[in-house]
């Protein structure tokens, strides 16, 4: 008899048995146990996967978007974009050329001013006047000064030997007259 009962269980509904509704309570218990044991690990794993996806999407901004946009672009929009790019390049080049011309003109004015001051200095030297105080080049703070653009006044440096001062002898040193003591053994004894 037990064999017949086993055969009846294999074929549900064949012998007038009612089928039992299998619900998902066993799945709920399994998931609850899994979360209670590994919940923090699953949470960290989910956050890590989220950040990884965000990072990869920044590195490769949508392959499907770039290919779809390349296919959907019509030739007239591409031509307009290239013309706008060329116009912006020409505008930037014109600005650069204007700045270069302005700089060149400024350099020419400075050279002319230096030349004029040299002529004035030469004329004042012919007349026998002093030129050191009168010739000051205007220095701009925004431009770097170089040794070729600025005139340096000559300084009179007299050598120390001409004064007769010798620090080793103590002569000519003014009121300070320190001399080292005698060498040798002391005289007491």
Contact map, one row per residue, 1 for C-alpha under 8 A:
111110000000000000000000000000000000000000000000000000000000000000000000000000000000000000000000000000000000000000000000000000000000000000000000000000000000000000000000000000000000000000000
111111000000000000000000000000000000000000000000000000000000000000000000000000000000000000000000000000000000000000000000000000000000000000000000000000000000000000000000000000000000000000000
111111100000000000000000000000000000000000000000000000000000000000000000000000000000000000000000000000000000000000000000000000000000000000000000000000000000000000000000000000000000000000000
111111110000000000000000000000000000000000000000000000000000000000000000000000000000000000000000000000000000000000000000000000000000000000000000000000000000000000000000000000000000000000000
111111111000000000000000000000000000000000000000000000000000000000000000000000000000000000000000000000000000000000000000000000000000000000000000000000000000000000000000000000000000000000000
011111111100000000000000000000000000000000000000000000000000000000000000000000000000000000000000000000000000000000000000000000000000000000000000000000000000000000000000000000000000000000000
001111111110000000000000000000000000000000000000000000000000000000000000000000000000000000000000000000000000000000000000000000000000000000000000000000000000000000000000000000000000000000000
000111111111011000000000000000000000000000000000000000000000000000000000000000000000000000000000000000000000000000000000000000000000000000000000000000000000000000000000000000000000000000000
000011111111000000000000000000000000000000000000000000000000000000000000000000000000000000000000000000000000000000000000000000000000000000000000000000000000000000000000000000000000000000000
000001111111000000000000000000000000000000000000000000000000000000000000000000000000000000000000000000000000000000000000000000000000000000000000000000000000000000000000000000000000000000000
000000111111110000000000000000000000000000000000000000000000000000000000000000000000000000000000000000000000000000000000000000000000000000000000000000000000000000000000000000000000000000000
000000011111111011100000000000000000000000000000000000000000000000000000000000000000000000000000000000000000000000000000000000000000000000000000000000000000000000000000000000000000000000000
000000000011111111100000000000000000000000000000000000000000000000000000000000000000000000000000000000000000000000000000000000000000000000000000000000000000000000000000000000000000000000000
000000010011111110000000000000000000000000000000000000000000000000000000000000000000000000000000000000000000000000000000000000000000000000000000000000000000000000000000000000000000000000000
000000010001111110000000000000000000000000000000000000000000000000000000000000000000000000000000000000000000000000000000000000000000000000000000000000000000000000000000000000000000000000000
000000000000111111000000000000000000000000000000000000000000000000000000000000000000000000000000000000000000000000000000000000000000000000000000000000000000000000000000000000000000000000000
000000000001111111100000000000000000000000000000000000000000000000000000000000000000000000000000000000000000000000000000000000000000000000000000000000000000000000000000000000000000000000000
000000000001100111110000000000000000000000000000000000000000000000000000000000000000000000000000000000000000000000000000000000000000000000000000000000000000000000000000000000000000000000000
000000000001100011111000000000000000000000000000000000000000000000000000000000000000000000000000000000000000000000000000000000000000000000000000000000000000000000000000000000000000000000000
000000000000000001111100000000000000000000000000000000000000000000000000000000000000000000000000000000000000000000000000000000000000000000000000000000000000000000000000000000000000000000000
000000000000000000111110000000000000000000000000000000000000000000000000000000000000000000000000000000000000000000000000000000000000000000000000000000000000000000000000000000000000000000000
000000000000000000011111000000000000000000000000000000000000000000000000000000000000000000000000000000000000000000000000000000000000000000000000000000000000000000000000000000000000000000000
000000000000000000001111110000000000000000000000000000000000000000000000000000000000000000000000000000000000000000000000000000000000000000000000000000000000000000000000000000000000000000000
000000000000000000000111111100000000000000000000000000000000000000000000000000000000000000000000000000000000000000000000000000000000000000000000000000000000000000000000000000000000000000000
000000000000000000000011111110000000000000000000000000000000000000000000000000000000000000000000000000000000000000000000000000000000000000000000000000000000000000000000000000000000000000000
000000000000000000000011111111000000000000000000000000000000000000000000000000000000000000000000000000000000000000000000000000000000000000000000000000000000000000000000000000000000000000000
000000000000000000000001111111100000000000000000000000000000000000000000000000000000000000000000000000000000000000000000000000000000000000000000000000000000000000000000000000000000000000000
000000000000000000000001111111110000000000000000000000000000000000000000000000000000000000000000000000000000000000000000000000000000000000000000000000000000000000000000000000000000000000000
000000000000000000000000111111111000000000000000000000000000000000000000000000000000000000000000000000000000000000000000000000000000000000000000000000000000000000000000000000000000000000000
000000000000000000000000011111111100000000000000000000000000000000000000000000000000000000000000000000000000000000000000000000000000000000000000000000000000000000000000000000000000000000000
000000000000000000000000001111111110000000000000000000000000000000000000000000000000000000000000000000000000000000000000000000000000000000000000000000000000000000000000000000000000000000000
000000000000000000000000000111111111000000000000000000000000000000000000000000000000000000000000000000000000000000000000000000000000000000000000000000000000000000000000000000000000000000000
000000000000000000000000000011111111100000000000000000000000000000000000000000000000000000000000000000000000000000000000000000000000000000000000000000000000000000000000000000000000000000000
000000000000000000000000000001111111111000000000000000000000000000000000000000000000000000000000000000000000000000000000000000000000000000000000000000000000000000000000000000000000000000000
000000000000000000000000000000111111111001000000000000000000000000000000000000000000000000000000000000000000000000000000000000000000000000000000000000000000000000000000000000000000000000000
000000000000000000000000000000011111111000000000000000000000000000000000000000000000000000000000000000000000000000000000000000000000000000000000000000000000000000000000000000000000000000000
000000000000000000000000000000001111111000000000000000000000000000000000000000000000000000000000000000000000000000000000000000000000000000000000000000000000000000000000000000000000000000000
000000000000000000000000000000000111111111000000000000000000000000000000000000000000000000000000000000000000000000000000000000000000000000000000000000000000000000000000000000000000000000000
000000000000000000000000000000000111111111100000000000000000000000000000000000000000000000000000000000000000000000000000000000000000000000000000000000000000000000000000000000000000000000000
000000000000000000000000000000000000011111110000000000000000000000000000000000000000000000000000000000000000000000000000000000000000000000000000000000000000000000000000000000000000000000000
000000000000000000000000000000000000011111111000000000000000000000000000000000000000000000000000000000000000000000000000000000000000000000000000000000000000000000000000000000000000000000000
000000000000000000000000000000000010011111111100000000000000000000000000000000000000000000000000000000000000000000000000000000000000000000000000000000000000000000000000000000000000000000000
000000000000000000000000000000000000001111111110000000000000000000000000000000000000000000000000000000000000000000000000000000000000000000000000000000000000000000000000000000000000000000000
000000000000000000000000000000000000000111111111000000000000000000000000000000000000000000000000000000000000000000000000000000000000000000000000000000000000000000000000000000000000000000000
000000000000000000000000000000000000000011111111100000000000000000000000000000000000000000000000000000000000000000000000000000000000000000000000000000000000000000000000000000000000000000000
000000000000000000000000000000000000000001111111110000000000000000000000000000000000000000000000000000000000000000000000000000000000000000000000000000000000000000000000000000000000000000000
000000000000000000000000000000000000000000111111111000000000000000000000000000000000000000000000000000000000000000000000000000000000000000000000000000000000000000000000000000000000000000000
000000000000000000000000000000000000000000011111111100000000000000000000000000000000000000000000000000000000000000000000000000000000000000000000000000000000000000000000000000000000000000000
000000000000000000000000000000000000000000001111111110000000000000000000000000000000000000000000000000000000000000000000000000000000000000000000000000000000000000000000000000000000000000000
000000000000000000000000000000000000000000000111111111000000000000000000000000000000000000000000000000000000000000000000000000000000000000000000000000000000000000000000000000000000000000000
000000000000000000000000000000000000000000000011111111100000000000000000000000000000000000000000000000000000000000000000000000000000000000000000000000000000000000000000000000000000000000000
000000000000000000000000000000000000000000000001111111110000000000000000000000000000000000000000000000000000000000000000000000000000000000000000000000000000000000000000000000000000000000000
000000000000000000000000000000000000000000000000111111111000000000000000000000000000000000000000000000000000000000000000000000000000000000000000000000000000000000000000000000000000000000000
000000000000000000000000000000000000000000000000011111111100000000000000000000000000000000000000000000000000000000000000000000000000000000000000000000000000000000000000000000000000000000000
000000000000000000000000000000000000000000000000001111111110000000000000000000000000000000000000000000000000000000000000000000000000000000000000000000000000000000000000000000000000000000000
000000000000000000000000000000000000000000000000000111111111000000000000000000000000000000000000000000000000000000000000000000000000000000000000000000000000000000000000000000000000000000000
000000000000000000000000000000000000000000000000000011111111110000000000000000000000000000000000000000000000000000000000000000000000000000000000000000000000000000000000000000000000000000000
000000000000000000000000000000000000000000000000000001111111100000000000000000000000000000000000000000000000000000000000000000000000000000000000000000000000000000000000000000000000000000000
000000000000000000000000000000000000000000000000000000111111100000000000000000000000000000000000000000000000000000000000000000000000000000000000000000000000000000000000000000000000000000000
000000000000000000000000000000000000000000000000000000011111111000000000000000000000000000000000000000000000000000000000000000000000000000000000000000000000000000000000000000000000000000000
000000000000000000000000000000000000000000000000000000001111111011000000000000000000000000000000000000000000000000000000000000000000000000000000000000000000000000000000000000000000000000000
000000000000000000000000000000000000000000000000000000001001111111000000000000000000000000000000000000000000000000000000000000000000000000000000000000000000000000000000000000000000000000000
000000000000000000000000000000000000000000000000000000000001111111100000000000000000000000000000000000000000000000000000000000000000000000000000000000000000000000000000000000000000000000000
000000000000000000000000000000000000000000000000000000000000011111110000000000000000000000000000000000000000000000000000000000000000000000000000000000000000000000000000000000000000000000000
000000000000000000000000000000000000000000000000000000000000111111111000000000000000000000000000000000000000000000000000000000000000000000000000000000000000000000000000000000000000000000000
000000000000000000000000000000000000000000000000000000000000111111111100000000000000000000000000000000000000000000000000000000000000000000000000000000000000000000000000000000000000000000000
000000000000000000000000000000000000000000000000000000000000001111111110000000000000000000000000000000000000000000000000000000000000000000000000000000000000000000000000000000000000000000000
000000000000000000000000000000000000000000000000000000000000000111111111000000000000000000000000000000000000000000000000000000000000000000000000000000000000000000000000000000000000000000000
000000000000000000000000000000000000000000000000000000000000000011111111100000000000000000000000000000000000000000000000000000000000000000000000000000000000000000000000000000000000000000000
000000000000000000000000000000000000000000000000000000000000000001111111100000000000000000000000000000000000000000000000000000000000000000000000000000000000000000000000000000000000000000000
000000000000000000000000000000000000000000000000000000000000000000111111110000000000000000000000000000000000000000000000000000000000000000000000000000000000000000000000000000000000000000000
000000000000000000000000000000000000000000000000000000000000000000011111110000000000000000000000000000000000000000000000000000000000000000000000000000000000000000000000000000000000000000000
000000000000000000000000000000000000000000000000000000000000000000001111111011000000000000000000000000000000000000000000000000000000000000000000000000000000000000000000000000000000000000000
000000000000000000000000000000000000000000000000000000000000000000000011111111000000000000000000000000000000000000000000000000000000000000000000000000000000000000000000000000000000000000000
000000000000000000000000000000000000000000000000000000000000000000000000111111100000000000000000000000000000000000000000000000000000000000000000000000000000000000000000000000000000000000000
000000000000000000000000000000000000000000000000000000000000000000000000011111110000000000000000000000000000000000000000000000000000000000000000000000000000000000000000000000000000000000000
000000000000000000000000000000000000000000000000000000000000000000000000111111111000000000000000000000000000000000000000000000000000000000000000000000000000000000000000000000000000000000000
000000000000000000000000000000000000000000000000000000000000000000000000111111111100000000000000000000000000000000000000000000000000000000000000000000000000000000000000000000000000000000000
000000000000000000000000000000000000000000000000000000000000000000000000001111111110000000000000000000000000000000000000000000000000000000000000000000000000000000000000000000000000000000000
000000000000000000000000000000000000000000000000000000000000000000000000000111111111000000000000000000000000000000000000000000000000000000000000000000000000000000000000000000000000000000000
000000000000000000000000000000000000000000000000000000000000000000000000000011111111100000000000000000000000000000000000000000000000000000000000000000000000000000000000000000000000000000000
000000000000000000000000000000000000000000000000000000000000000000000000000001111111110000000000000000000000000000000000000000000000000000000000000000000000000000000000000000000000000000000
000000000000000000000000000000000000000000000000000000000000000000000000000000111111111000000000000000000000000000000000000000000000000000000000000000000000000000000000000000000000000000000
000000000000000000000000000000000000000000000000000000000000000000000000000000011111111100000000000000000000000000000000000000000000000000000000000000000000000000000000000000000000000000000
000000000000000000000000000000000000000000000000000000000000000000000000000000001111111110000000000000000000000000000000000000000000000000000000000000000000000000000000000000000000000000000
000000000000000000000000000000000000000000000000000000000000000000000000000000000111111111000000000000000000000000000000000000000000000000000000000000000000000000000000000000000000000000000
000000000000000000000000000000000000000000000000000000000000000000000000000000000011111111100000000000000000000000000000000000000000000000000000000000000000000000000000000000000000000000000
000000000000000000000000000000000000000000000000000000000000000000000000000000000001111111110000000000000000000000000000000000000000000000000000000000000000000000000000000000000000000000000
000000000000000000000000000000000000000000000000000000000000000000000000000000000000111111111000000000000000000000000000000000000000000000000000000000000000000000000000000000000000000000000
000000000000000000000000000000000000000000000000000000000000000000000000000000000000011111111100000000000000000000000000000000000000000000000000000000000000000000000000000000000000000000000
000000000000000000000000000000000000000000000000000000000000000000000000000000000000001111111110000000000000000000000000000000000000000000000000000000000000000000000000000000000000000000000
000000000000000000000000000000000000000000000000000000000000000000000000000000000000000111111111000000000000000000000000000000000000000000000000000000000000000000000000000000000000000000000
000000000000000000000000000000000000000000000000000000000000000000000000000000000000000011111111100000000000000000000000000000000000000000000000000000000000000000000000000000000000000000000
000000000000000000000000000000000000000000000000000000000000000000000000000000000000000001111111110000000000000000000000000000000000000000000000000000000000000000000000000000000000000000000
000000000000000000000000000000000000000000000000000000000000000000000000000000000000000000111111111000000000000000000000000000000000000000000000000000000000000000000000000000000000000000000
000000000000000000000000000000000000000000000000000000000000000000000000000000000000000000011111111100000000000000000000000000000000000000000000000000000000000000000000000000000000000000000
000000000000000000000000000000000000000000000000000000000000000000000000000000000000000000001111111110000000000000000000000000000000000000000000000000000000000000000000000000000000000000000
000000000000000000000000000000000000000000000000000000000000000000000000000000000000000000000111111111000000000000000000000000000000000000000000000000000000000000000000000000000000000000000
000000000000000000000000000000000000000000000000000000000000000000000000000000000000000000000011111111100000000000000000000000000000000000000000000000000000000000000000000000000000000000000
000000000000000000000000000000000000000000000000000000000000000000000000000000000000000000000001111111110000000000000000000000000000000000000000000000000000000000000000000000000000000000000
000000000000000000000000000000000000000000000000000000000000000000000000000000000000000000000000111111111000000000000000000000000000000000000000000000000000000000000000000000000000000000000
000000000000000000000000000000000000000000000000000000000000000000000000000000000000000000000000011111111100000000000000000000000000000000000000000000000000000000000000000000000000000000000
000000000000000000000000000000000000000000000000000000000000000000000000000000000000000000000000001111111110000000000000000000000000000000000000000000000000000000000000000000000000000000000
000000000000000000000000000000000000000000000000000000000000000000000000000000000000000000000000000111111111000000000000000000000000000000000000000000000000000000000000000000000000000000000
000000000000000000000000000000000000000000000000000000000000000000000000000000000000000000000000000011111111100000000000000000000000000000000000000000000000000000000000000000000000000000000
000000000000000000000000000000000000000000000000000000000000000000000000000000000000000000000000000001111111110000000000000000000000000000000000000000000000000000000000000000000000000000000
000000000000000000000000000000000000000000000000000000000000000000000000000000000000000000000000000000111111111000000000000000000000000000000000000000000000000000000000000000000000000000000
000000000000000000000000000000000000000000000000000000000000000000000000000000000000000000000000000000011111111100000000000000000000000000000000000000000000000000000000000000000000000000000
000000000000000000000000000000000000000000000000000000000000000000000000000000000000000000000000000000001111111110000000000000000000000000000000000000000000000000000000000000000000000000000
000000000000000000000000000000000000000000000000000000000000000000000000000000000000000000000000000000000111111111000000000000000000000000000000000000000000000000000000000000000000000000000
000000000000000000000000000000000000000000000000000000000000000000000000000000000000000000000000000000000011111111100000000000000000000000000000000000000000000000000000000000000000000000000
000000000000000000000000000000000000000000000000000000000000000000000000000000000000000000000000000000000001111111110000000000000000000000000000000000000000000000000000000000000000000000000
000000000000000000000000000000000000000000000000000000000000000000000000000000000000000000000000000000000000111111111000000000000000000000000000000000000000000000000000000000000000000000000
000000000000000000000000000000000000000000000000000000000000000000000000000000000000000000000000000000000000011111111100000000000000000010000000000000000000000000000000000000000000000000000
000000000000000000000000000000000000000000000000000000000000000000000000000000000000000000000000000000000000001111111110000000000000000000000000000000000000000000000000000000000000000000000
000000000000000000000000000000000000000000000000000000000000000000000000000000000000000000000000000000000000000111111111000000000000000000000000000000000000000000000000000000000000000000000
000000000000000000000000000000000000000000000000000000000000000000000000000000000000000000000000000000000000000011111111100000000000001000000000000000000000000000000000000000000000000000000
000000000000000000000000000000000000000000000000000000000000000000000000000000000000000000000000000000000000000001111111110000000000000000000000000000000000000000000000000000000000000000000
000000000000000000000000000000000000000000000000000000000000000000000000000000000000000000000000000000000000000000111111111000000000000000000000000000000000000000000000000000000000000000000
000000000000000000000000000000000000000000000000000000000000000000000000000000000000000000000000000000000000000000011111111100000000000000000000000000000000000000000000000000000000000000000
000000000000000000000000000000000000000000000000000000000000000000000000000000000000000000000000000000000000000000001111111110000010001000000000000000000000000000000000000000000000000000000
000000000000000000000000000000000000000000000000000000000000000000000000000000000000000000000000000000000000000000000111111111000000000000000000000000000000000000000000000000000000000000000
000000000000000000000000000000000000000000000000000000000000000000000000000000000000000000000000000000000000000000000011111111100000000000000000000000000000000000000000000000000000000000000
000000000000000000000000000000000000000000000000000000000000000000000000000000000000000000000000000000000000000000000001111111111110000000000000000000000000000000000000000000000000000000000
000000000000000000000000000000000000000000000000000000000000000000000000000000000000000000000000000000000000000000000000111111111110000000000000000000000000000000000000000000000000000000000
000000000000000000000000000000000000000000000000000000000000000000000000000000000000000000000000000000000000000000000000011111111000000000000000000000000000000000000000000000000000000000000
000000000000000000000000000000000000000000000000000000000000000000000000000000000000000000000000000000000000000000000000001111111000000000000000000000000000000000000000000000000000000000000
000000000000000000000000000000000000000000000000000000000000000000000000000000000000000000000000000000000000000000000000000111111100000000000000000000000000000000000000000000000000000000000
000000000000000000000000000000000000000000000000000000000000000000000000000000000000000000000000000000000000000000000000000111111110000000000000000000000000000000000000000000000000000000000
000000000000000000000000000000000000000000000000000000000000000000000000000000000000000000000000000000000000000000000000000110011111110000000000000000000000000000000000000000000000000000000
000000000000000000000000000000000000000000000000000000000000000000000000000000000000000000000000000000000000000000000000100110001111111000000000000000000000000000000000000000000000000000000
000000000000000000000000000000000000000000000000000000000000000000000000000000000000000000000000000000000000000000000000000000000111111000000000000000001000000000000000000000000000000000000
000000000000000000000000000000000000000000000000000000000000000000000000000000000000000000000000000000000000000000000000000000000111111100000000000000000000000000000000000000000000000000000
000000000000000000000000000000000000000000000000000000000000000000000000000000000000000000000000000000000000000000000000000000000111111100000000000000000000000000000000000000000000000000000
000000000000000000000000000000000000000000000000000000000000000000000000000000000000000000000000000000000000000000001000100000000011111110000000000000000000000000000000000000000000000000000
000000000000000000000000000000000000000000000000000000000000000000000000000000000000000000000000000000000000000000000000000000000000111111000000000000000000000000000000000000000000000000000
000000000000000000000000000000000000000000000000000000000000000000000000000000000000000000000000000000000000000001000000000000000000001111100000000001100000000000000000000000000000000000000
000000000000000000000000000000000000000000000000000000000000000000000000000000000000000000000000000000000000000000000000000000000000000111110000000000000000000000000000000000000000000000000
000000000000000000000000000000000000000000000000000000000000000000000000000000000000000000000000000000000000000000000000000000000000000011111010100000000000000000000000000000000000000000000
000000000000000000000000000000000000000000000000000000000000000000000000000000000000000000000000000000000000000000000000000000000000000001111111000000000000000000000000000000000000000000000
000000000000000000000000000000000000000000000000000000000000000000000000000000000000000000000000000000000000000000000000000000000000000000111111000000000000000000000000000000000000000000000
000000000000000000000000000000000000000000000000000000000000000000000000000000000000000000000000000000000000000000000000000000000000000000011111000000000000000000000000000000000000000000000
000000000000000000000000000000000000000000000000000000000000000000000000000000000000000000000000000000000000000000000000000000000000000000111111100000000000000000000000000000000000000000000
000000000000000000000000000000000000000000000000000000000000000000000000000000000000000000000000000000000000000000000000000000000000000000011111110000000000000000000000000000000000000000000
000000000000000000000000000000000000000000000000000000000000000000000000000000000000000000000000000000000000000000000000000000000000000000100011111011000000000000000000000000000000000000000
000000000000000000000000000000000000000000000000000000000000000000000000000000000000000000000000000000000000000000000000000000000000000000000001111111000000000000000000000000000000000000000
000000000000000000000000000000000000000000000000000000000000000000000000000000000000000000000000000000000000000000000000000000000000000000000000111111100000000000000000000000000000000000000
000000000000000000000000000000000000000000000000000000000000000000000000000000000000000000000000000000000000000000000000000000000000000000000000011111100000000000000000000000000000000000000
000000000000000000000000000000000000000000000000000000000000000000000000000000000000000000000000000000000000000000000000000000000000000000000000111111100000000000000000000000000000000000000
000000000000000000000000000000000000000000000000000000000000000000000000000000000000000000000000000000000000000000000000000000000000000010000000111111110000000000000000000000000000000000000
000000000000000000000000000000000000000000000000000000000000000000000000000000000000000000000000000000000000000000000000000000000000000010000000001111111000000000000000000000000000000000000
000000000000000000000000000000000000000000000000000000000000000000000000000000000000000000000000000000000000000000000000000000000000000000000000000001111100000000000000000000000000000000000
000000000000000000000000000000000000000000000000000000000000000000000000000000000000000000000000000000000000000000000000000000000001000000000000000000111110000000000000000000000000000000000
000000000000000000000000000000000000000000000000000000000000000000000000000000000000000000000000000000000000000000000000000000000000000000000000000000011111000000000000000000000000000000000
000000000000000000000000000000000000000000000000000000000000000000000000000000000000000000000000000000000000000000000000000000000000000000000000000000001111100000000000000000000000000000000
000000000000000000000000000000000000000000000000000000000000000000000000000000000000000000000000000000000000000000000000000000000000000000000000000000000111110000000000000000000000000000000
000000000000000000000000000000000000000000000000000000000000000000000000000000000000000000000000000000000000000000000000000000000000000000000000000000000011111000000000000000000000000000000
000000000000000000000000000000000000000000000000000000000000000000000000000000000000000000000000000000000000000000000000000000000000000000000000000000000001111101000000000000000000000000000
000000000000000000000000000000000000000000000000000000000000000000000000000000000000000000000000000000000000000000000000000000000000000000000000000000000000111111100000000000000000000000000
000000000000000000000000000000000000000000000000000000000000000000000000000000000000000000000000000000000000000000000000000000000000000000000000000000000000011111111000000000000000000000000
000000000000000000000000000000000000000000000000000000000000000000000000000000000000000000000000000000000000000000000000000000000000000000000000000000000000001111111100000000000000000000000
000000000000000000000000000000000000000000000000000000000000000000000000000000000000000000000000000000000000000000000000000000000000000000000000000000000000011111111000000000000000000000000
000000000000000000000000000000000000000000000000000000000000000000000000000000000000000000000000000000000000000000000000000000000000000000000000000000000000001111111000000000000000000000000
000000000000000000000000000000000000000000000000000000000000000000000000000000000000000000000000000000000000000000000000000000000000000000000000000000000000000111111100001100000000000000000
000000000000000000000000000000000000000000000000000000000000000000000000000000000000000000000000000000000000000000000000000000000000000000000000000000000000000111111110011110000000000000000
000000000000000000000000000000000000000000000000000000000000000000000000000000000000000000000000000000000000000000000000000000000000000000000000000000000000000010011111111110000000000000000
000000000000000000000000000000000000000000000000000000000000000000000000000000000000000000000000000000000000000000000000000000000000000000000000000000000000000000001111111010000000000000000
000000000000000000000000000000000000000000000000000000000000000000000000000000000000000000000000000000000000000000000000000000000000000000000000000000000000000000000111110000000000000000000
000000000000000000000000000000000000000000000000000000000000000000000000000000000000000000000000000000000000000000000000000000000000000000000000000000000000000000000111111000000000000000000
000000000000000000000000000000000000000000000000000000000000000000000000000000000000000000000000000000000000000000000000000000000000000000000000000000000000000000001111111110011110000000000
000000000000000000000000000000000000000000000000000000000000000000000000000000000000000000000000000000000000000000000000000000000000000000000000000000000000000000011110111111001000000000000
000000000000000000000000000000000000000000000000000000000000000000000000000000000000000000000000000000000000000000000000000000000000000000000000000000000000000000011100011111000000000000000
000000000000000000000000000000000000000000000000000000000000000000000000000000000000000000000000000000000000000000000000000000000000000000000000000000000000000000001110011111111000000000000
000000000000000000000000000000000000000000000000000000000000000000000000000000000000000000000000000000000000000000000000000000000000000000000000000000000000000000000000001111111000000000000
000000000000000000000000000000000000000000000000000000000000000000000000000000000000000000000000000000000000000000000000000000000000000000000000000000000000000000000000000011111000000000000
000000000000000000000000000000000000000000000000000000000000000000000000000000000000000000000000000000000000000000000000000000000000000000000000000000000000000000000000010011111100000000000
000000000000000000000000000000000000000000000000000000000000000000000000000000000000000000000000000000000000000000000000000000000000000000000000000000000000000000000000011011111110000000000
000000000000000000000000000000000000000000000000000000000000000000000000000000000000000000000000000000000000000000000000000000000000000000000000000000000000000000000000010000011111000000000
000000000000000000000000000000000000000000000000000000000000000000000000000000000000000000000000000000000000000000000000000000000000000000000000000000000000000000000000010000001111100000000
000000000000000000000000000000000000000000000000000000000000000000000000000000000000000000000000000000000000000000000000000000000000000000000000000000000000000000000000000000000111110000000
000000000000000000000000000000000000000000000000000000000000000000000000000000000000000000000000000000000000000000000000000000000000000000000000000000000000000000000000000000000011111000000
000000000000000000000000000000000000000000000000000000000000000000000000000000000000000000000000000000000000000000000000000000000000000000000000000000000000000000000000000000000001111100000
000000000000000000000000000000000000000000000000000000000000000000000000000000000000000000000000000000000000000000000000000000000000000000000000000000000000000000000000000000000000111110000
000000000000000000000000000000000000000000000000000000000000000000000000000000000000000000000000000000000000000000000000000000000000000000000000000000000000000000000000000000000000011111000
000000000000000000000000000000000000000000000000000000000000000000000000000000000000000000000000000000000000000000000000000000000000000000000000000000000000000000000000000000000000001111100
000000000000000000000000000000000000000000000000000000000000000000000000000000000000000000000000000000000000000000000000000000000000000000000000000000000000000000000000000000000000000111110
000000000000000000000000000000000000000000000000000000000000000000000000000000000000000000000000000000000000000000000000000000000000000000000000000000000000000000000000000000000000000011111
000000000000000000000000000000000000000000000000000000000000000000000000000000000000000000000000000000000000000000000000000000000000000000000000000000000000000000000000000000000000000001111
000000000000000000000000000000000000000000000000000000000000000000000000000000000000000000000000000000000000000000000000000000000000000000000000000000000000000000000000000000000000000000111
